[in-house]
Amino acid sequence: MNTKLRTRTLGLAALALTASMSLAACGSDEGSDTAADDTTSSATPSETPSETPTESEEPMADGPFGPGCAGVPTSGEGSVEGMADDPVATAASNNPLLKTLVAAVTAAGLVDTLNSAENLTVFAPTDDAFAAIPKKDLNALLKDKKALTTVLTHHVIGERLSPEDVAGDHETLAGDMLTVEGEGENFTIGDATVVCGNVQTANATVYVVDQVLMPEM
């Protein structure tokens, strides 16, 4: 083989080898790109519809609740545990927050009526609630048995209402309606607020309130 022919043959071989390497490189790049795409695709989390948060309801109380409960004795007949053993009028007589209410119930002759009832809900005004009434008006009320009975029975509902059920319109023993608003541990009756609620007696659930609830008379 002469020198020119040999040189031409080597040149063609080198050119073929270069082209082959270029094609292999292109194939490798395409494979890398595909793998990268697959990796990117698999790394992207699937989108799921976000859940719409629901408004959480205020949890209901299992036992007595409210700042006024701090004034209830921690032991003895006037304590929460002690009141649970007695009918409502007797239980209230042992509670230091309810002395004026007990005197009013006695003056109206309602002790036996309340103690003998099977199931009641009582909204019990504190001594401070009665003290907010002008003394002259309170004394006059305590001497008027008919009016006093109407006022007191306006505070009593003829069924036991738990915190889950107490909100709403309820017929009282006076024959009129009482509207309770709120939920959880926050309840109001008009301008009055429950300061110690869900206190159990032998025959009633008691909600201590910070105002006397006056019916239309």
Secondary structure, 3 states (H helix, E strand, C coil): CCHHHHHHHHHHHHHHHHHHHHHHHHHHHHHHHHHHHHHHHHHCCCCCCCCCCCCCCCCCCCCCECHHHHHCCCCCCCCHHHHCCCCHHHHHHCCCCCHHHHHHHHHCCCHHHHHHCCCEEEEEECHHHHHCCCHHHHHHHHHCHHHHHHHHHCCEECCCCCCCCCCEEEEECCCCEEEEEEECCEEEECCEEEEEEEEECCCEEEEEECCCCCCCC
